[in-house]
Structure formats: structure tokens, C-alpha cells
């Protein structure tokens, strides 16, 4: 009896994460990444820092918190929640995943099969009012101009030695759209998913810090003080036709963008048609929240020490910042051009909202403009290029996916 008890205690102690901490030694380099106990400890510290930023600093908490927590639990030795190596191969062994996989292995299939990002877009569409874009179609150009960072960084990544697939995945960070970045990366370069997801959501959270200096550097005080005319009212018929038209046109031109743009416009159609309120509310709330949890947890779980702690990750994060800054600058500079062409009727600050982060980028345009002119209200004008940026990032993703084939 006593021996049985001792064996049980021994089995318990040998199964703990502490006992497996040094299975790969204290420090080891695996395919250019840090592994071993040191790598595990570093990843746990990074996860705790991200949790601090999400909870205390409120940096994009809805996604950063589950990402950080997924990173935390996936790096616990011997937990068996996620096996990153199963998904870095070209053909997934679904039989192994279903029979031996942990919780996060099963949930990650939603990322790998391209299910979660389009469903996020469904929720975004249901929560988004496209009226500012419909009322001022010219703002679509600002959303397109703000995608310049995506393509500049794409070419930059190629020059730095990244493959075509990797460069596409890195460039899309400039669109400031997390689900789009995840969708492209899981398809083209899944081994880069941890670094790209962390970079994309980190920069989205830091929009109020990154964008204002660029906006002020590229505009004059006079331009920032411009008060724009009130937008015209948009009819219900226009609101219903718009998502149908956009979904059809974009899908015909770029079939690879159909899943993202199609779900975005389906959500918006449900919102605007007025006959499926239950579907619209579900997409905005319950479904959106569930998918956000699943997406965040599983993307965070891919950030293991050997895949994340490498020089390549630092380079990707740096390129992501460059992409984001260039996209912001591209939108503002095109806004200046439109300001000149319209005789000073457009405030260039709204061009910075052409990145896809809705509605944070539009709020930053409002904030910077109101500091110069307290009576200036740019929010609704900025929402036009902001929602155009959502469409633009999905189109950019379709371009990359069609290029690689």
C-alpha cells in the first residue's frame, strides 16, 4: 500500500511542468530559435507583459488578453494543449489532431482552415455604419492610399531576403487589420503567424501613440483646422444596395478576397436591411465574442519559444512598424492632395484613418483635429476612409493571395 502511494506521488511529481522544464536543457538553438528552459521562461515573461498591457494599459484588450493567455498556457511544459509542429507542414494530419490533439489544437483548426477571420469580418460588418463612405465616395480613395505601406513593406521584405509568401504576410501588417493579417499568414507563411499576429495587434493598440506625430509632421496648423461640410443623409436603399454591390464587384475582380469581403458585407446587409435583427445582433455580440476568444487563444498558442524567440521576429516587428507608419503617411499625404484639389474643403487628417483599425483610427483623426480647433468634429468624416480601409485591406489580401496562387 505504502509503495503504491509512493509510486503515485512519483508519477504526480514527474508529470508536473516543473519536472519537464529542462527536457531540452537550459538553453538550446532549434532552427534559429531559442529553446529549452530559458526560452520557456522568456515566453512566460512576455505573456505576462502582454497581459499587463491588455489589463492595466487597456491596449486592444479584447484580443491582446486572449492572445497573451494563449501564449502563457501553451508554453507550460507537458501541458499538451498545442502542438505547433503539426501545423507547420504542408498537409495536416487531421487524424492525429483529432485523436491526440489538445484543446488548442482542435480550436486552431478554425484558424488553419480559414474559418475565424471571415467570421470576425461578419461581426465587424454588422457593427459598421458605411453611411460616411456612401455619403462621400471620395473617401474610398483615402482608404486605398493608406494601403501603400502594405506594398512598400512587401517589396522591402523581399529585398531583405524573405520569400514571396513571407513578404506578403509581413506587408499586410500595414493594413492594420488583425484578422486579415492572420488570414493571409495562415495561408502563405504559417510559421510567421506568432510574430505577425503580435505585431499587428500591438500596432493597432498603439495607434494613439504612433499616428499623431506623423499627422502633425505632414500637415500645417491651417490644414488641421479645416472644418468640413456636414455629410448628406444616406437613404436606406443606398445602405442596402452598397454591401450587395461591393461584395459582387470585389469578388468578381478578386475571388481570393471573396470570403473576407463577402462576410463583411453580409454582416452589414443584415444590419441595414432591417428584417434580420436577431442575426445582426448575434453577429455583433455572441458570435463575435466567441470567435474573438477562439482566435486570440489559438494565435497566442502558436508563439512558442522556438518559433517566436528568433532574430526574424524582431525584423518582422520592425517591418510592421515601418508598414504602419508608411500607411498612415500615405493616407495623410493623399488627404493633402485632395485638400488642394478641392480648394481646402477636405481636412488631410482624415487620411490617417484610411488604415483599417475601426474606429480607433477615426477617433485619432478627431482628437488631433480638435486639439487645433475645439469646434471641429471630424469623426464622421474620418469614418469614411476608416471603413474604406477595412475593404482596402481585404482587397490587398486578395491581391497577395492571387499573386502566390
C-alpha positions in Angstrom: 0.0 0.0 0.0 2.8 2.4 1.0 4.7 1.6 -2.2 1.7 2.2 -4.3 1.2 5.6 -2.6 4.9 6.4 -3.2 4.6 5.4 -6.9 1.5 7.7 -7.2 3.4 10.6 -5.7 6.3 9.9 -8.0 4.0 9.8 -11.1 2.4 13.1 -10.0 5.8 14.8 -9.5 7.1 13.5 -12.8 4.1 14.9 -14.6 4.4 18.4 -13.4 5.5 21.2 -15.7 8.4 21.9 -13.4 9.8 18.4 -13.9 9.7 18.8 -17.7 11.1 22.4 -17.7 14.6 21.1 -18.5 13.7 18.3 -21.0 15.5 20.2 -23.8 18.2 21.5 -21.4 18.6 25.1 -20.2 19.5 26.7 -23.5 19.3 25.4 -27.0 19.1 26.7 -30.5 16.5 25.0 -32.7 16.2 26.1 -36.3 17.4 29.6 -35.3 15.1 29.9 -32.4 15.8 29.7 -28.6 14.5 26.6 -26.9 15.0 24.9 -23.5 14.1 26.2 -20.0 15.4 29.7 -20.8 13.1 30.0 -23.8 10.1 28.8 -21.8 10.8 31.4 -19.0 11.2 34.2 -21.6 7.9 33.3 -23.3 6.1 33.2 -19.9 7.5 36.7 -19.1 6.5 38.0 -22.5 3.0 36.6 -22.0 2.7 38.3 -18.6 3.9 41.7 -20.1 1.2 41.4 -22.8 -1.4 40.6 -20.1 -0.3 43.7 -18.2 -0.6 45.9 -21.4 -4.1 44.4 -22.0 -5.4 44.7 -18.5 -3.7 47.8 -17.0 -2.9 49.8 -20.1 -6.0 48.7 -22.0 -4.1 48.1 -25.2 -6.6 46.3 -27.5 -7.7 44.2 -24.6 -10.4 42.2 -26.4 -7.8 40.5 -28.5 -4.5 41.1 -26.7 -5.7 39.4 -23.5 -6.7 36.0 -25.1 -3.6 36.1 -27.3 -1.4 36.7 -24.2 -3.2 34.0 -22.2 -2.9 31.5 -25.1 0.8 32.2 -25.2 1.0 31.6 -21.4 -0.7 28.3 -21.2 0.7 26.9 -24.5 4.3 27.4 -23.1 3.7 25.4 -20.0 5.9 22.3 -20.2 4.0 19.0 -20.6 0.6 20.6 -20.8 0.0 19.1 -24.2 -2.5 21.9 -25.2 -1.0 22.7 -28.5 1.5 21.1 -30.9 2.8 23.8 -33.2 4.8 21.3 -35.3 1.6 19.6 -36.5 0.6 22.8 -38.4 3.9 23.9 -40.0 3.8 21.1 -42.5 2.0 21.5 -45.9 -0.6 18.7 -45.3 -2.1 18.5 -41.8 -2.7 15.0 -40.4 -6.2 15.5 -39.2 -6.5 12.0 -37.8 -3.6 12.8 -35.4 -5.0 16.2 -34.5 -8.5 14.8 -33.7 -7.3 11.7 -31.8 -4.3 13.1 -29.9 -4.7 16.9 -30.0 -5.2 19.1 -27.0 -7.9 21.7 -26.6 -6.0 24.4 -28.5 -5.0 22.0 -31.3 -8.7 21.5 -32.0 -9.6 25.2 -31.8 -6.7 26.1 -34.0 -8.3 24.3 -36.9 -10.6 27.3 -37.2 -7.5 29.4 -38.0 -5.8 26.9 -40.2 -8.9 26.2 -42.2 -9.6 30.0 -42.6 -12.9 30.0 -40.6 -12.3 32.5 -37.8 -11.1 35.6 -39.7 -14.1 35.7 -42.1 -16.5 35.3 -39.1 -14.7 38.2 -37.4 -15.4 40.2 -40.6 -19.1 39.2 -40.4 -19.3 40.7 -36.9 -17.3 43.8 -38.0 -19.7 44.3 -40.9 -22.7 44.0 -38.6 -21.3 46.7 -36.3 -20.2 49.1 -39.0 -22.1 52.0 -40.5 -21.0 52.6 -44.1 -23.0 55.8 -44.4 -20.0 58.2 -44.2 -18.4 56.3 -47.1 -21.6 56.2 -49.1 -22.2 59.9 -48.5 -18.6 60.8 -49.5 -17.4 58.2 -52.0 -14.1 60.1 -52.5 -13.0 58.8 -49.1 -12.6 55.4 -50.7 -9.5 56.9 -52.3 -8.1 57.7 -48.9 -8.6 54.2 -47.8 -6.8 52.9 -50.9 -3.9 55.4 -50.4 -3.4 54.2 -46.9 -2.6 50.7 -48.2 0.7 52.0 -49.7 2.5 50.8 -46.6 1.4 47.2 -47.3 3.1 47.2 -50.8 6.2 49.2 -49.9 6.9 46.8 -47.0 6.2 43.8 -49.2 9.0 44.9 -51.6 11.2 45.8 -48.6 10.8 42.3 -47.2 11.7 40.8 -50.5 14.9 42.9 -50.6 15.8 41.7 -47.1 15.7 38.1 -48.2 12.2 36.9 -47.2 10.4 34.6 -49.6 7.4 35.8 -51.7 4.9 34.2 -49.3 6.6 35.6 -46.2 6.9 39.1 -47.7 3.1 39.1 -48.5 2.4 38.1 -44.9 4.7 40.8 -43.5 3.4 43.5 -45.8 -0.2 43.0 -44.8 0.6 44.2 -41.3 0.5 47.7 -42.8 -3.3 47.4 -43.3 -3.7 47.5 -39.5 -6.3 44.7 -39.7 -5.5 41.7 -37.4 -8.0 39.2 -38.9 -6.7 40.0 -42.4 -3.1 39.6 -41.4 -3.9 36.2 -39.7 -5.9 35.0 -42.8 -3.1 35.8 -45.2 -0.3 34.5 -42.9 -2.0 31.2 -42.0 -2.4 30.5 -45.8 1.0 31.7 -47.0 3.5 31.5 -44.1 2.0 29.9 -41.1 5.4 29.7 -39.4 5.4 33.5 -39.1 1.9 33.7 -37.5 3.0 34.4 -33.9 5.3 37.3 -34.8 2.9 38.8 -37.3 -0.2 38.5 -35.1 1.6 40.1 -32.1 3.0 42.9 -34.3 -0.4 43.6 -36.0 -2.4 43.8 -32.8 0.3 45.7 -30.9 0.5 48.4 -33.5 -3.3 48.6 -33.7 -3.3 49.2 -29.9 -0.6 51.8 -30.3 -2.5 53.9 -32.9 -3.0 56.9 -30.5 0.8 56.9 -29.9 2.1 56.2 -33.4 -0.2 58.3 -35.7 -0.4 61.8 -34.1 3.4 62.7 -34.6 3.2 61.6 -38.3 0.0 63.5 -38.8 1.4 66.7 -37.3 4.7 66.4 -39.2 2.9 66.1 -42.6 0.3 68.8 -42.1 0.2 72.5 -41.3 -1.8 74.1 -38.5 -4.1 75.7 -41.1 -4.8 72.3 -42.7 -5.5 70.7 -39.3 -8.0 73.4 -38.5 -10.1 72.9 -41.7 -13.8 72.4 -40.8 -15.5 70.1 -43.3 -19.1 70.4 -44.5 -21.7 68.2 -43.0 -22.3 64.9 -44.8 -25.5 64.4 -46.7 -28.2 62.0 -45.4 -27.9 58.5 -46.8 -31.1 56.6 -47.7 -32.0 53.1 -46.6 -32.0 52.0 -50.2 -28.4 53.1 -50.6 -27.4 51.3 -47.4 -28.9 48.1 -48.7 -27.5 48.3 -52.2 -24.0 49.2 -51.1 -23.0 45.8 -49.5 -24.5 43.8 -52.3 -22.7 45.8 -54.9 -19.3 45.8 -53.2 -19.5 42.1 -52.5 -20.3 41.3 -56.1 -17.8 43.7 -57.7 -14.8 42.9 -55.4 -15.5 39.1 -55.6 -15.6 39.2 -59.4 -12.3 41.1 -59.6 -10.6 39.3 -56.7 -12.2 35.9 -55.9 -9.5 35.3 -53.3 -10.9 38.2 -51.3 -14.5 36.9 -51.5 -14.5 35.2 -48.1 -13.4 38.3 -46.2 -15.3 41.0 -48.2 -18.3 38.7 -48.6 -18.7 38.1 -44.8 -18.0 41.8 -44.1 -20.8 42.8 -46.5 -23.2 40.1 -45.3 -22.9 41.4 -41.8 -23.5 44.9 -43.0 -26.5 43.9 -45.1 -28.0 42.1 -42.0 -27.6 45.3 -40.1 -29.1 47.6 -42.7 -31.9 45.6 -44.2 -34.0 45.7 -41.0 -35.6 42.2 -41.4 -33.0 40.0 -39.6 -32.3 41.9 -36.3 -31.7 38.6 -34.5 -29.0 37.6 -36.9 -27.4 41.1 -36.8 -27.3 41.2 -33.0 -25.9 37.7 -32.8 -23.1 38.6 -35.3 -22.4 41.7 -33.3 -22.4 40.1 -29.9 -22.4 36.4 -29.1 -20.7 35.1 -32.3 -18.2 38.0 -32.4 -17.2 37.4 -28.8 -16.9 33.6 -29.1 -14.8 33.8 -32.3 -12.6 36.5 -30.7 -11.8 34.2 -27.8 -11.0 31.3 -30.0 -8.9 33.3 -32.4 -6.9 35.1 -29.7 -6.2 31.9 -27.7 -5.1 29.8 -30.7 -3.0 32.5 -32.3 -1.3 33.2 -29.0 -0.6 29.4 -28.6 1.5 29.4 -31.8 4.0 31.7 -30.0 6.3 29.0 -28.6 9.9 29.8 -27.7 11.4 28.1 -30.8 9.0 29.8 -33.2 9.0 33.3 -31.6 12.4 33.9 -30.0 14.4 34.5 -33.1 16.1 37.4 -34.9 13.5 37.0 -37.7 10.7 38.0 -35.2 12.5 41.3 -34.3 12.9 42.1 -38.0 9.2 41.4 -38.7 8.1 43.6 -35.8 10.4 46.4 -37.2 9.0 46.0 -40.7 5.5 46.0 -39.3 6.1 49.4 -37.7 7.5 50.7 -41.0 4.4 49.4 -42.8 2.1 51.1 -40.4 3.9 54.4 -40.5 4.0 54.5 -44.3 0.3 53.6 -44.5 -0.5 56.5 -42.1 1.7 58.9 -44.1 0.2 57.7 -47.4 -3.3 58.5 -46.2 -2.4 61.9 -44.9 -0.4 62.9 -48.0 -3.2 61.9 -50.3 -5.5 63.8 -48.0 -3.3 66.9 -48.6 -3.6 66.3 -52.3 -7.4 66.1 -52.1 -7.4 69.2 -49.9 -5.6 71.2 -52.7 -7.8 69.8 -55.5 -11.0 70.7 -53.6 -9.9 74.2 -52.6 -9.4 73.4 -49.0 -12.7 71.5 -48.4 -11.0 68.3 -47.1 -9.1 68.1 -43.8 -6.0 66.0 -44.6 -6.1 64.5 -41.1 -8.9 62.2 -42.1 -6.5 60.4 -44.5 -4.7 58.8 -41.5 -8.0 57.0 -40.8 -7.5 55.1 -44.0 -5.8 52.3 -42.1 -8.3 49.5 -41.2 -8.4 49.9 -37.4 -12.1 50.8 -36.8 -13.0 53.0 -35.1 -9.8 53.9 -33.3 -8.0 55.5 -36.3 -11.1 57.7 -36.9 -11.0 58.8 -33.2 -7.4 59.7 -33.5 -8.2 62.0 -36.5 -10.9 63.6 -34.4 -8.6 64.0 -31.4 -5.8 65.6 -33.4 -8.1 67.9 -35.3 -10.0 69.0 -32.2 -6.8 70.0 -30.4 -6.2 72.6 -33.1 -9.8 73.7 -33.4 -12.1 72.7 -30.5 -15.2 73.3 -32.6 -14.0 70.9 -35.3 -15.8 67.5 -35.5 -14.0 65.1 -37.9 -15.2 61.8 -36.6 -17.9 61.1 -39.1 -15.8 62.3 -42.0 -12.9 60.1 -40.8 -15.2 57.1 -40.6 -15.5 57.2 -44.4 -11.8 56.4 -45.1 -11.7 54.2 -42.0 -14.3 51.7 -43.2 -12.8 52.1 -46.7 -9.6 50.9 -45.2 -11.3 47.7 -44.0 -12.3 47.0 -47.6 -8.9 48.0 -48.8 -7.0 45.7 -46.5 -9.2 42.8 -47.6 -8.6 43.7 -51.3 -4.8 43.9 -50.6 -5.1 40.4 -49.0 -6.8 39.1 -52.1 -4.1 40.6 -54.3 -1.4 38.8 -52.3 -3.3 35.5 -52.3 -3.9 35.6 -56.1 -0.2 36.6 -56.7 1.0 33.5 -54.9 -1.7 31.3 -56.3 
